[in-house]
């Protein structure tokens, strides 16, 4: 009986959805080559090139929604693992 219960528990645990969390590049520099696992609620990767008084900055990260553009900016949002590696403008 214990063996049957243990087997059943093992089979059920295999089919439980552990969920997939997105992986995005997250950094504030041009030399960004490491990705990190986003929080479970974040389902967007973004990359933006923003113009500040101090100059242009490249920002990458995870977000729940595509960030709102408040400064002169080129923005790209996507929703697959490590999709924010290159700024795409179309």
PyMOL Python script that loads the backbone (N, CA, C, O; Angstrom):
from pymol import cmd

cmd.read_pdbstr("""\
ATOM      1  N   UNK A   1       0.826  -1.188   0.000  1.00  0.00           N
ATOM      2  CA  UNK A   1       0.000   0.000   0.000  1.00  0.00           C
ATOM      3  C   UNK A   1       0.875   1.258   0.000  1.00  0.00           C
ATOM      4  O   UNK A   1       0.601   2.207  -0.735  1.00  0.00           O
ATOM      5  N   UNK A   2       1.938   1.262   0.835  1.00  0.00           N
ATOM      6  CA  UNK A   2       2.825   2.423   0.874  1.00  0.00           C
ATOM      7  C   UNK A   2       3.557   2.592  -0.455  1.00  0.00           C
ATOM      8  O   UNK A   2       3.777   3.714  -0.911  1.00  0.00           O
ATOM      9  N   UNK A   3       3.930   1.475  -1.071  1.00  0.00           N
ATOM     10  CA  UNK A   3       4.623   1.542  -2.358  1.00  0.00           C
ATOM     11  C   UNK A   3       3.712   2.131  -3.432  1.00  0.00           C
ATOM     12  O   UNK A   3       4.165   2.915  -4.265  1.00  0.00           O
ATOM     13  N   UNK A   4       2.437   1.761  -3.419  1.00  0.00           N
ATOM     14  CA  UNK A   4       1.472   2.292  -4.382  1.00  0.00           C
ATOM     15  C   UNK A   4       1.290   3.796  -4.183  1.00  0.00           C
ATOM     16  O   UNK A   4       1.253   4.552  -5.153  1.00  0.00           O
ATOM     17  N   UNK A   5       1.179   4.224  -2.940  1.00  0.00           N
ATOM     18  CA  UNK A   5       1.018   5.641  -2.629  1.00  0.00           C
ATOM     19  C   UNK A   5       2.255   6.437  -3.057  1.00  0.00           C
ATOM     20  O   UNK A   5       2.135   7.531  -3.609  1.00  0.00           O
ATOM     21  N   UNK A   6       3.419   5.892  -2.804  1.00  0.00           N
ATOM     22  CA  UNK A   6       4.663   6.551  -3.191  1.00  0.00           C
ATOM     23  C   UNK A   6       4.774   6.654  -4.710  1.00  0.00           C
ATOM     24  O   UNK A   6       5.192   7.688  -5.232  1.00  0.00           O
ATOM     25  N   UNK A   7       4.407   5.604  -5.413  1.00  0.00           N
ATOM     26  CA  UNK A   7       4.428   5.613  -6.874  1.00  0.00           C
ATOM     27  C   UNK A   7       3.452   6.640  -7.425  1.00  0.00           C
ATOM     28  O   UNK A   7       3.788   7.381  -8.348  1.00  0.00           O
ATOM     29  N   UNK A   8       2.256   6.692  -6.874  1.00  0.00           N
ATOM     30  CA  UNK A   8       1.250   7.650  -7.303  1.00  0.00           C
ATOM     31  C   UNK A   8       1.733   9.086  -7.068  1.00  0.00           C
ATOM     32  O   UNK A   8       1.552   9.951  -7.925  1.00  0.00           O
ATOM     33  N   UNK A   9       2.332   9.330  -5.933  1.00  0.00           N
ATOM     34  CA  UNK A   9       2.864  10.650  -5.612  1.00  0.00           C
ATOM     35  C   UNK A   9       3.966  11.053  -6.592  1.00  0.00           C
ATOM     36  O   UNK A   9       4.031  12.206  -7.016  1.00  0.00           O
ATOM     37  N   UNK A  10       4.813  10.121  -6.941  1.00  0.00           N
ATOM     38  CA  UNK A  10       5.887  10.383  -7.889  1.00  0.00           C
ATOM     39  C   UNK A  10       5.329  10.719  -9.270  1.00  0.00           C
ATOM     40  O   UNK A  10       5.802  11.656  -9.913  1.00  0.00           O
ATOM     41  N   UNK A  11       4.342   9.975  -9.730  1.00  0.00           N
ATOM     42  CA  UNK A  11       3.731  10.214 -11.042  1.00  0.00           C
ATOM     43  C   UNK A  11       3.049  11.579 -11.078  1.00  0.00           C
ATOM     44  O   UNK A  11       3.187  12.311 -12.057  1.00  0.00           O
ATOM     45  N   UNK A  12       2.323  11.925 -10.034  1.00  0.00           N
ATOM     46  CA  UNK A  12       1.634  13.215  -9.975  1.00  0.00           C
ATOM     47  C   UNK A  12       2.644  14.358  -9.964  1.00  0.00           C
ATOM     48  O   UNK A  12       2.418  15.379 -10.612  1.00  0.00           O
ATOM     49  N   UNK A  13       3.739  14.208  -9.249  1.00  0.00           N
ATOM     50  CA  UNK A  13       4.728  15.286  -9.171  1.00  0.00           C
ATOM     51  C   UNK A  13       5.385  15.549 -10.522  1.00  0.00           C
ATOM     52  O   UNK A  13       5.817  16.672 -10.782  1.00  0.00           O
ATOM     53  N   UNK A  14       5.470  14.552 -11.375  1.00  0.00           N
ATOM     54  CA  UNK A  14       6.049  14.729 -12.703  1.00  0.00           C
ATOM     55  C   UNK A  14       5.160  15.615 -13.564  1.00  0.00           C
ATOM     56  O   UNK A  14       5.660  16.383 -14.386  1.00  0.00           O
ATOM     57  N   UNK A  15       3.850  15.516 -13.384  1.00  0.00           N
ATOM     58  CA  UNK A  15       2.915  16.252 -14.222  1.00  0.00           C
ATOM     59  C   UNK A  15       2.503  17.606 -13.660  1.00  0.00           C
ATOM     60  O   UNK A  15       1.731  18.317 -14.304  1.00  0.00           O
ATOM     61  N   UNK A  16       2.977  17.977 -12.510  1.00  0.00           N
ATOM     62  CA  UNK A  16       2.655  19.287 -11.949  1.00  0.00           C
ATOM     63  C   UNK A  16       3.442  20.343 -12.713  1.00  0.00           C
ATOM     64  O   UNK A  16       4.651  20.210 -12.903  1.00  0.00           O
ATOM     65  N   UNK A  17       2.757  21.383 -13.145  1.00  0.00           N
ATOM     66  CA  UNK A  17       3.394  22.469 -13.879  1.00  0.00           C
ATOM     67  C   UNK A  17       4.169  23.346 -12.904  1.00  0.00           C
ATOM     68  O   UNK A  17       3.589  23.970 -12.015  1.00  0.00           O
ATOM     69  N   UNK A  18       5.475  23.385 -13.081  1.00  0.00           N
ATOM     70  CA  UNK A  18       6.295  24.219 -12.214  1.00  0.00           C
ATOM     71  C   UNK A  18       6.328  25.658 -12.713  1.00  0.00           C
ATOM     72  O   UNK A  18       6.784  26.555 -12.005  1.00  0.00           O
ATOM     73  N   UNK A  19       5.850  25.873 -13.921  1.00  0.00           N
ATOM     74  CA  UNK A  19       5.814  27.219 -14.479  1.00  0.00           C
ATOM     75  C   UNK A  19       7.158  27.611 -15.054  1.00  0.00           C
ATOM     76  O   UNK A  19       8.211  27.200 -14.567  1.00  0.00           O
ATOM     77  N   UNK A  20       7.100  28.400 -16.081  1.00  0.00           N
ATOM     78  CA  UNK A  20       8.319  28.885 -16.726  1.00  0.00           C
ATOM     79  C   UNK A  20       8.441  30.371 -16.460  1.00  0.00           C
ATOM     80  O   UNK A  20       7.494  31.125 -16.681  1.00  0.00           O
ATOM     81  N   UNK A  21       9.581  30.790 -15.996  1.00  0.00           N
ATOM     82  CA  UNK A  21       9.814  32.219 -15.845  1.00  0.00           C
ATOM     83  C   UNK A  21      10.774  32.666 -16.937  1.00  0.00           C
ATOM     84  O   UNK A  21      11.707  31.952 -17.305  1.00  0.00           O
ATOM     85  N   UNK A  22      10.528  33.825 -17.426  1.00  0.00           N
ATOM     86  CA  UNK A  22      11.268  34.403 -18.534  1.00  0.00           C
ATOM     87  C   UNK A  22      12.697  34.750 -18.119  1.00  0.00           C
ATOM     88  O   UNK A  22      12.942  35.131 -16.974  1.00  0.00           O
ATOM     89  N   UNK A  23      13.631  34.615 -19.048  1.00  0.00           N
ATOM     90  CA  UNK A  23      15.018  35.047 -18.836  1.00  0.00           C
ATOM     91  C   UNK A  23      15.285  36.222 -19.768  1.00  0.00           C
ATOM     92  O   UNK A  23      15.048  36.139 -20.973  1.00  0.00           O
ATOM     93  N   UNK A  24      15.782  37.317 -19.196  1.00  0.00           N
ATOM     94  CA  UNK A  24      16.086  38.530 -19.969  1.00  0.00           C
ATOM     95  C   UNK A  24      17.478  39.031 -19.614  1.00  0.00           C
ATOM     96  O   UNK A  24      17.991  38.789 -18.522  1.00  0.00           O
ATOM     97  N   UNK A  25      18.077  39.740 -20.573  1.00  0.00           N
ATOM     98  CA  UNK A  25      19.292  40.473 -20.251  1.00  0.00           C
ATOM     99  C   UNK A  25      18.880  41.664 -19.398  1.00  0.00           C
ATOM    100  O   UNK A  25      17.935  42.376 -19.739  1.00  0.00           O
ATOM    101  N   UNK A  26      19.574  41.883 -18.307  1.00  0.00           N
ATOM    102  CA  UNK A  26      19.242  42.968 -17.388  1.00  0.00           C
ATOM    103  C   UNK A  26      20.519  43.714 -17.046  1.00  0.00           C
ATOM    104  O   UNK A  26      21.375  43.210 -16.320  1.00  0.00           O
ATOM    105  N   UNK A  27      20.635  44.926 -17.580  1.00  0.00           N
ATOM    106  CA  UNK A  27      21.839  45.709 -17.316  1.00  0.00           C
ATOM    107  C   UNK A  27      21.625  47.144 -17.756  1.00  0.00           C
ATOM    108  O   UNK A  27      20.597  47.501 -18.332  1.00  0.00           O
ATOM    109  N   UNK A  28      22.613  47.940 -17.469  1.00  0.00           N
ATOM    110  CA  UNK A  28      22.577  49.357 -17.837  1.00  0.00           C
ATOM    111  C   UNK A  28      23.870  49.746 -18.552  1.00  0.00           C
ATOM    112  O   UNK A  28      24.409  50.830 -18.327  1.00  0.00           O
ATOM    113  N   UNK A  29      24.359  48.860 -19.409  1.00  0.00           N
ATOM    114  CA  UNK A  29      25.576  49.172 -20.157  1.00  0.00           C
ATOM    115  C   UNK A  29      25.552  48.442 -21.495  1.00  0.00           C
ATOM    116  O   UNK A  29      24.719  47.563 -21.711  1.00  0.00           O
ATOM    117  N   UNK A  30      26.456  48.803 -22.382  1.00  0.00           N
ATOM    118  CA  UNK A  30      26.515  48.181 -23.705  1.00  0.00           C
ATOM    119  C   UNK A  30      27.076  46.769 -23.641  1.00  0.00           C
ATOM    120  O   UNK A  30      26.761  45.942 -24.497  1.00  0.00           O
ATOM    121  N   UNK A  31      27.891  46.483 -22.650  1.00  0.00           N
ATOM    122  CA  UNK A  31      28.531  45.172 -22.547  1.00  0.00           C
ATOM    123  C   UNK A  31      27.711  44.249 -21.655  1.00  0.00           C
ATOM    124  O   UNK A  31      28.177  43.806 -20.605  1.00  0.00           O
ATOM    125  N   UNK A  32      26.513  43.972 -22.075  1.00  0.00           N
ATOM    126  CA  UNK A  32      25.593  43.133 -21.298  1.00  0.00           C
ATOM    127  C   UNK A  32      25.576  41.743 -21.918  1.00  0.00           C
ATOM    128  O   UNK A  32      25.017  41.560 -23.000  1.00  0.00           O
ATOM    129  N   UNK A  33      26.169  40.773 -21.263  1.00  0.00           N
ATOM    130  CA  UNK A  33      26.210  39.434 -21.840  1.00  0.00           C
ATOM    131  C   UNK A  33      25.697  38.360 -20.887  1.00  0.00           C
ATOM    132  O   UNK A  33      25.865  37.171 -21.157  1.00  0.00           O
ATOM    133  N   UNK A  34      25.081  38.753 -19.787  1.00  0.00           N
ATOM    134  CA  UNK A  34      24.501  37.785 -18.859  1.00  0.00           C
ATOM    135  C   UNK A  34      23.009  38.030 -18.737  1.00  0.00           C
ATOM    136  O   UNK A  34      22.547  39.170 -18.696  1.00  0.00           O
ATOM    137  N   UNK A  35      22.264  36.929 -18.680  1.00  0.00           N
ATOM    138  CA  UNK A  35      20.819  37.060 -18.500  1.00  0.00           C
ATOM    139  C   UNK A  35      20.452  36.643 -17.085  1.00  0.00           C
ATOM    140  O   UNK A  35      21.209  35.944 -16.410  1.00  0.00           O
ATOM    141  N   UNK A  36      19.285  37.079 -16.650  1.00  0.00           N
ATOM    142  CA  UNK A  36      18.818  36.673 -15.330  1.00  0.00           C
ATOM    143  C   UNK A  36      17.379  36.200 -15.450  1.00  0.00           C
ATOM    144  O   UNK A  36      16.659  36.560 -16.381  1.00  0.00           O
ATOM    145  N   UNK A  37      16.986  35.395 -14.498  1.00  0.00           N
ATOM    146  CA  UNK A  37      15.617  34.911 -14.455  1.00  0.00           C
ATOM    147  C   UNK A  37      14.738  36.020 -13.886  1.00  0.00           C
ATOM    148  O   UNK A  37      15.015  36.568 -12.819  1.00  0.00           O
ATOM    149  N   UNK A  38      13.675  36.339 -14.617  1.00  0.00           N
ATOM    150  CA  UNK A  38      12.770  37.404 -14.190  1.00  0.00           C
ATOM    151  C   UNK A  38      11.858  36.903 -13.075  1.00  0.00           C
ATOM    152  O   UNK A  38      11.738  35.699 -12.844  1.00  0.00           O
ATOM    153  N   UNK A  39      11.226  37.836 -12.397  1.00  0.00           N
ATOM    154  CA  UNK A  39      10.210  37.468 -11.415  1.00  0.00           C
ATOM    155  C   UNK A  39       9.042  36.832 -12.152  1.00  0.00           C
ATOM    156  O   UNK A  39       8.824  37.105 -13.333  1.00  0.00           O
ATOM    157  N   UNK A  40       8.303  35.999 -11.470  1.00  0.00           N
ATOM    158  CA  UNK A  40       7.215  35.257 -12.103  1.00  0.00           C
ATOM    159  C   UNK A  40       6.182  36.182 -12.750  1.00  0.00           C
ATOM    160  O   UNK A  40       5.602  35.829 -13.777  1.00  0.00           O
ATOM    161  N   UNK A  41       5.944  37.355 -12.167  1.00  0.00           N
ATOM    162  CA  UNK A  41       4.933  38.272 -12.707  1.00  0.00           C
ATOM    163  C   UNK A  41       5.418  39.008 -13.958  1.00  0.00           C
ATOM    164  O   UNK A  41       4.605  39.548 -14.708  1.00  0.00           O
ATOM    165  N   UNK A  42       6.734  39.036 -14.191  1.00  0.00           N
ATOM    166  CA  UNK A  42       7.296  39.751 -15.341  1.00  0.00           C
ATOM    167  C   UNK A  42       7.273  38.862 -16.575  1.00  0.00           C
ATOM    168  O   UNK A  42       7.898  37.802 -16.593  1.00  0.00           O
ATOM    169  N   UNK A  43       6.554  39.290 -17.605  1.00  0.00           N
ATOM    170  CA  UNK A  43       6.457  38.484 -18.821  1.00  0.00           C
ATOM    171  C   UNK A  43       6.935  39.244 -20.054  1.00  0.00           C
ATOM    172  O   UNK A  43       6.643  38.853 -21.184  1.00  0.00           O
ATOM    173  N   UNK A  44       7.672  40.332 -19.832  1.00  0.00           N
ATOM    174  CA  UNK A  44       8.202  41.140 -20.927  1.00  0.00           C
ATOM    175  C   UNK A  44       9.697  41.378 -20.697  1.00  0.00           C
ATOM    176  O   UNK A  44      10.123  41.693 -19.586  1.00  0.00           O
ATOM    177  N   UNK A  45      10.484  41.221 -21.765  1.00  0.00           N
ATOM    178  CA  UNK A  45      11.870  41.691 -21.777  1.00  0.00           C
ATOM    179  C   UNK A  45      11.862  42.997 -22.562  1.00  0.00           C
ATOM    180  O   UNK A  45      11.134  43.125 -23.546  1.00  0.00           O
ATOM    181  N   UNK A  46      12.656  43.955 -22.139  1.00  0.00           N
ATOM    182  CA  UNK A  46      12.733  45.199 -22.902  1.00  0.00           C
ATOM    183  C   UNK A  46      14.183  45.604 -23.107  1.00  0.00           C
ATOM    184  O   UNK A  46      15.078  45.236 -22.345  1.00  0.00           O
ATOM    185  N   UNK A  47      14.374  46.369 -24.155  1.00  0.00           N
ATOM    186  CA  UNK A  47      15.657  47.011 -24.416  1.00  0.00           C
ATOM    187  C   UNK A  47      15.323  48.412 -24.907  1.00  0.00           C
ATOM    188  O   UNK A  47      14.482  48.580 -25.790  1.00  0.00           O
ATOM    189  N   UNK A  48      15.973  49.406 -24.344  1.00  0.00           N
ATOM    190  CA  UNK A  48      15.708  50.774 -24.786  1.00  0.00           C
ATOM    191  C   UNK A  48      16.996  51.571 -24.868  1.00  0.00           C
ATOM    192  O   UNK A  48      17.927  51.395 -24.083  1.00  0.00           O
ATOM    193  N   UNK A  49      17.005  52.442 -25.840  1.00  0.00           N
ATOM    194  CA  UNK A  49      18.085  53.391 -26.001  1.00  0.00           C
ATOM    195  C   UNK A  49      17.480  54.747 -25.688  1.00  0.00           C
ATOM    196  O   UNK A  49      16.651  55.251 -26.446  1.00  0.00           O
ATOM    197  N   UNK A  50      17.888  55.339 -24.577  1.00  0.00           N
ATOM    198  CA  UNK A  50      17.276  56.581 -24.105  1.00  0.00           C
ATOM    199  C   UNK A  50      18.285  57.722 -24.141  1.00  0.00           C
ATOM    200  O   UNK A  50      19.480  57.529 -23.919  1.00  0.00           O
ATOM    201  N   UNK A  51      17.780  58.895 -24.422  1.00  0.00           N
ATOM    202  CA  UNK A  51      18.606  60.098 -24.459  1.00  0.00           C
ATOM    203  C   UNK A  51      18.387  60.894 -23.177  1.00  0.00           C
ATOM    204  O   UNK A  51      17.273  61.329 -22.884  1.00  0.00           O
ATOM    205  N   UNK A  52      19.457  61.078 -22.424  1.00  0.00           N
ATOM    206  CA  UNK A  52      19.428  61.868 -21.201  1.00  0.00           C
ATOM    207  C   UNK A  52      20.379  63.049 -21.366  1.00  0.00           C
ATOM    208  O   UNK A  52      21.150  63.097 -22.324  1.00  0.00           O
ATOM    209  N   UNK A  53      20.326  63.993 -20.444  1.00  0.00           N
ATOM    210  CA  UNK A  53      21.252  65.133 -20.486  1.00  0.00           C
ATOM    211  C   UNK A  53      22.703  64.668 -20.474  1.00  0.00           C
ATOM    212  O   UNK A  53      23.572  65.311 -21.062  1.00  0.00           O
ATOM    213  N   UNK A  54      22.958  63.556 -19.807  1.00  0.00           N
ATOM    214  CA  UNK A  54      24.320  63.027 -19.701  1.00  0.00           C
ATOM    215  C   UNK A  54      24.729  62.200 -20.919  1.00  0.00           C
ATOM    216  O   UNK A  54      25.869  61.745 -21.002  1.00  0.00           O
ATOM    217  N   UNK A  55      23.807  62.003 -21.864  1.00  0.00           N
ATOM    218  CA  UNK A  55      24.117  61.233 -23.064  1.00  0.00           C
ATOM    219  C   UNK A  55      23.141  60.088 -23.273  1.00  0.00           C
ATOM    220  O   UNK A  55      22.106  60.006 -22.612  1.00  0.00           O
ATOM    221  N   UNK A  56      23.486  59.208 -24.202  1.00  0.00           N
ATOM    222  CA  UNK A  56      22.636  58.060 -24.530  1.00  0.00           C
ATOM    223  C   UNK A  56      22.940  56.906 -23.576  1.00  0.00           C
ATOM    224  O   UNK A  56      24.093  56.677 -23.209  1.00  0.00           O
ATOM    225  N   UNK A  57      21.899  56.190 -23.186  1.00  0.00           N
ATOM    226  CA  UNK A  57      22.074  55.019 -22.325  1.00  0.00           C
ATOM    227  C   UNK A  57      21.277  53.858 -22.893  1.00  0.00           C
ATOM    228  O   UNK A  57      20.153  54.030 -23.365  1.00  0.00           O
ATOM    229  N   UNK A  58      21.874  52.670 -22.841  1.00  0.00           N
ATOM    230  CA  UNK A  58      21.215  51.442 -23.245  1.00  0.00           C
ATOM    231  C   UNK A  58      20.761  50.722 -21.989  1.00  0.00           C
ATOM    232  O   UNK A  58      21.579  50.414 -21.122  1.00  0.00           O
ATOM    233  N   UNK A  59      19.478  50.453 -21.880  1.00  0.00           N
ATOM    234  CA  UNK A  59      18.905  49.798 -20.703  1.00  0.00           C
ATOM    235  C   UNK A  59      18.202  48.523 -21.133  1.00  0.00           C
ATOM    236  O   UNK A  59      17.510  48.506 -22.151  1.00  0.00           O
ATOM    237  N   UNK A  60      18.373  47.463 -20.368  1.00  0.00           N
ATOM    238  CA  UNK A  60      17.697  46.188 -20.634  1.00  0.00           C
ATOM    239  C   UNK A  60      17.151  45.644 -19.328  1.00  0.00           C
ATOM    240  O   UNK A  60      17.728  45.871 -18.264  1.00  0.00           O
ATOM    241  N   UNK A  61      16.029  44.919 -19.407  1.00  0.00           N
ATOM    242  CA  UNK A  61      15.498  44.336 -18.191  1.00  0.00           C
ATOM    243  C   UNK A  61      14.211  43.572 -18.381  1.00  0.00           C
ATOM    244  O   UNK A  61      13.766  43.326 -19.502  1.00  0.00           O
ATOM    245  N   UNK A  62      13.614  43.197 -17.245  1.00  0.00           N
ATOM    246  CA  UNK A  62      12.343  42.478 -17.164  1.00  0.00           C
ATOM    247  C   UNK A  62      11.262  43.460 -16.728  1.00  0.00           C
ATOM    248  O   UNK A  62      11.538  44.423 -16.013  1.00  0.00           O
ATOM    249  N   UNK A  63      10.046  43.211 -17.161  1.00  0.00           N
ATOM    250  CA  UNK A  63       8.953  44.077 -16.753  1.00  0.00           C
ATOM    251  C   UNK A  63       7.626  43.341 -16.884  1.00  0.00           C
ATOM    252  O   UNK A  63       7.501  42.380 -17.643  1.00  0.00           O
ATOM    253  N   UNK A  64       6.652  43.807 -16.139  1.00  0.00           N
ATOM    254  CA  UNK A  64       5.299  43.262 -16.245  1.00  0.00           C
ATOM    255  C   UNK A  64       4.639  43.759 -17.531  1.00  0.00           C
ATOM    256  O   UNK A  64       3.914  43.021 -18.198  1.00  0.00           O
ATOM    257  N   UNK A  65       4.905  45.023 -17.864  1.00  0.00           N
ATOM    258  CA  UNK A  65       4.387  45.660 -19.075  1.00  0.00           C
ATOM    259  C   UNK A  65       5.535  46.350 -19.791  1.00  0.00           C
ATOM    260  O   UNK A  65       6.584  46.603 -19.198  1.00  0.00           O
ATOM    261  N   UNK A  66       5.338  46.652 -21.057  1.00  0.00           N
ATOM    262  CA  UNK A  66       6.344  47.407 -21.794  1.00  0.00           C
ATOM    263  C   UNK A  66       6.442  48.798 -21.160  1.00  0.00           C
ATOM    264  O   UNK A  66       5.426  49.484 -21.049  1.00  0.00           O
ATOM    265  N   UNK A  67       7.636  49.234 -20.740  1.00  0.00           N
ATOM    266  CA  UNK A  67       7.769  50.524 -20.054  1.00  0.00           C
ATOM    267  C   UNK A  67       7.261  51.692 -20.897  1.00  0.00           C
ATOM    268  O   UNK A  67       7.383  51.691 -22.122  1.00  0.00           O
ATOM    269  N   UNK A  68       6.696  52.675 -20.226  1.00  0.00           N
ATOM    270  CA  UNK A  68       6.192  53.878 -20.885  1.00  0.00           C
ATOM    271  C   UNK A  68       7.377  54.766 -21.250  1.00  0.00           C
ATOM    272  O   UNK A  68       8.302  54.939 -20.457  1.00  0.00           O
ATOM    273  N   UNK A  69       7.340  55.314 -22.436  1.00  0.00           N
ATOM    274  CA  UNK A  69       8.426  56.154 -22.923  1.00  0.00           C
ATOM    275  C   UNK A  69       8.194  57.598 -22.500  1.00  0.00           C
ATOM    276  O   UNK A  69       7.235  58.230 -22.943  1.00  0.00           O
ATOM    277  N   UNK A  70       9.067  58.122 -21.643  1.00  0.00           N
ATOM    278  CA  UNK A  70       8.923  59.499 -21.160  1.00  0.00           C
ATOM    279  C   UNK A  70       9.975  60.432 -21.748  1.00  0.00           C
ATOM    280  O   UNK A  70       9.762  61.643 -21.801  1.00  0.00           O
ATOM    281  N   UNK A  71      11.094  59.894 -22.186  1.00  0.00           N
ATOM    282  CA  UNK A  71      12.156  60.707 -22.775  1.00  0.00           C
ATOM    283  C   UNK A  71      12.331  60.263 -24.222  1.00  0.00           C
ATOM    284  O   UNK A  71      11.802  59.222 -24.611  1.00  0.00           O
ATOM    285  N   UNK A  72      13.062  61.032 -25.026  1.00  0.00           N
ATOM    286  CA  UNK A  72      13.341  60.551 -26.386  1.00  0.00           C
ATOM    287  C   UNK A  72      14.003  59.175 -26.301  1.00  0.00           C
ATOM    288  O   UNK A  72      15.066  59.020 -25.702  1.00  0.00           O
ATOM    289  N   UNK A  73      13.358  58.184 -26.908  1.00  0.00           N
ATOM    290  CA  UNK A  73      13.793  56.813 -26.677  1.00  0.00           C
ATOM    291  C   UNK A  73      13.446  55.924 -27.867  1.00  0.00           C
ATOM    292  O   UNK A  73      12.466  56.156 -28.574  1.00  0.00           O
ATOM    293  N   UNK A  74      14.265  54.913 -28.065  1.00  0.00           N
ATOM    294  CA  UNK A  74      13.942  53.825 -28.987  1.00  0.00           C
ATOM    295  C   UNK A  74      13.698  52.617 -28.102  1.00  0.00           C
ATOM    296  O   UNK A  74      14.553  52.253 -27.294  1.00  0.00           O
ATOM    297  N   UNK A  75      12.536  51.992 -28.250  1.00  0.00           N
ATOM    298  CA  UNK A  75      12.118  50.924 -27.334  1.00  0.00           C
ATOM    299  C   UNK A  75      11.743  49.672 -28.118  1.00  0.00           C
ATOM    300  O   UNK A  75      11.145  49.753 -29.191  1.00  0.00           O
ATOM    301  N   UNK A  76      12.098  48.524 -27.572  1.00  0.00           N
ATOM    302  CA  UNK A  76      11.648  47.248 -28.115  1.00  0.00           C
ATOM    303  C   UNK A  76      11.280  46.348 -26.943  1.00  0.00           C
ATOM    304  O   UNK A  76      12.065  46.183 -26.009  1.00  0.00           O
ATOM    305  N   UNK A  77      10.087  45.769 -26.992  1.00  0.00           N
ATOM    306  CA  UNK A  77       9.635  44.811 -25.979  1.00  0.00           C
ATOM    307  C   UNK A  77       9.364  43.480 -26.657  1.00  0.00           C
ATOM    308  O   UNK A  77       8.923  43.439 -27.806  1.00  0.00           O
ATOM    309  N   UNK A  78       9.628  42.391 -25.944  1.00  0.00           N
ATOM    310  CA  UNK A  78       9.439  41.055 -26.497  1.00  0.00           C
ATOM    311  C   UNK A  78       9.121  40.095 -25.349  1.00  0.00           C
ATOM    312  O   UNK A  78       9.194  40.481 -24.182  1.00  0.00           O
ATOM    313  N   UNK A  79       8.773  38.860 -25.668  1.00  0.00           N
ATOM    314  CA  UNK A  79       8.326  37.953 -24.606  1.00  0.00           C
ATOM    315  C   UNK A  79       8.877  36.539 -24.720  1.00  0.00           C
ATOM    316  O   UNK A  79       8.210  35.582 -24.326  1.00  0.00           O
ATOM    317  N   UNK A  80      10.082  36.395 -25.253  1.00  0.00           N
ATOM    318  CA  UNK A  80      10.731  35.085 -25.268  1.00  0.00           C
ATOM    319  C   UNK A  80      12.083  35.198 -24.562  1.00  0.00           C
ATOM    320  O   UNK A  80      12.629  36.293 -24.424  1.00  0.00           O
ATOM    321  N   UNK A  81      12.610  34.075 -24.122  1.00  0.00           N
ATOM    322  CA  UNK A  81      13.873  34.077 -23.383  1.00  0.00           C
ATOM    323  C   UNK A  81      14.984  34.797 -24.153  1.00  0.00           C
ATOM    324  O   UNK A  81      15.220  34.533 -25.332  1.00  0.00           O
ATOM    325  N   UNK A  82      15.652  35.703 -23.460  1.00  0.00           N
ATOM    326  CA  UNK A  82      16.824  36.440 -23.963  1.00  0.00           C
ATOM    327  C   UNK A  82      16.557  37.161 -25.284  1.00  0.00           C
ATOM    328  O   UNK A  82      17.468  37.330 -26.095  1.00  0.00           O
ATOM    329  N   UNK A  83      15.331  37.579 -25.499  1.00  0.00           N
ATOM    330  CA  UNK A  83      14.978  38.244 -26.760  1.00  0.00           C
ATOM    331  C   UNK A  83      15.432  39.693 -26.802  1.00  0.00           C
ATOM    332  O   UNK A  83      15.350  40.323 -27.856  1.00  0.00           O
ATOM    333  N   UNK A  84      15.907  40.241 -25.694  1.00  0.00           N
ATOM    334  CA  UNK A  84      16.324  41.644 -25.662  1.00  0.00           C
ATOM    335  C   UNK A  84      17.837  41.795 -25.804  1.00  0.00           C
ATOM    336  O   UNK A  84      18.448  42.661 -25.177  1.00  0.00           O
ATOM    337  N   UNK A  85      18.429  40.941 -26.635  1.00  0.00           N
ATOM    338  CA  UNK A  85      19.878  41.021 -26.818  1.00  0.00           C
ATOM    339  C   UNK A  85      20.278  42.082 -27.836  1.00  0.00           C
ATOM    340  O   UNK A  85      21.362  42.655 -27.724  1.00  0.00           O
ATOM    341  N   UNK A  86      19.428  42.360 -28.830  1.00  0.00           N
ATOM    342  CA  UNK A  86      19.756  43.331 -29.872  1.00  0.00           C
ATOM    343  C   UNK A  86      18.589  44.290 -30.033  1.00  0.00           C
ATOM    344  O   UNK A  86      17.434  43.868 -30.071  1.00  0.00           O
ATOM    345  N   UNK A  87      18.883  45.559 -30.127  1.00  0.00           N
ATOM    346  CA  UNK A  87      17.850  46.573 -30.350  1.00  0.00           C
ATOM    347  C   UNK A  87      17.389  46.481 -31.798  1.00  0.00           C
ATOM    348  O   UNK A  87      18.173  46.703 -32.720  1.00  0.00           O
ATOM    349  N   UNK A  88      16.124  46.156 -31.994  1.00  0.00           N
ATOM    350  CA  UNK A  88      15.565  46.025 -33.342  1.00  0.00           C
ATOM    351  C   UNK A  88      14.614  47.177 -33.590  1.00  0.00           C
ATOM    352  O   UNK A  88      13.704  47.422 -32.798  1.00  0.00           O
ATOM    353  N   UNK A  89      14.817  47.871 -34.669  1.00  0.00           N
ATOM    354  CA  UNK A  89      13.908  48.955 -35.033  1.00  0.00           C
ATOM    355  C   UNK A  89      13.338  48.652 -36.404  1.00  0.00           C
ATOM    356  O   UNK A  89      14.081  48.541 -37.379  1.00  0.00           O
ATOM    357  N   UNK A  90      12.030  48.517 -36.483  1.00  0.00           N
ATOM    358  CA  UNK A  90      11.381  48.297 -37.777  1.00  0.00           C
ATOM    359  C   UNK A  90      10.253  49.264 -37.880  1.00  0.00           C
ATOM    360  O   UNK A  90       9.544  49.280 -38.886  1.00  0.00           O
TER     361      UNK A  90
END
""", "prot")
cmd.dss("prot")
cmd.show_as("cartoon", "prot")
cmd.util.cbc("prot")
cmd.orient("prot")
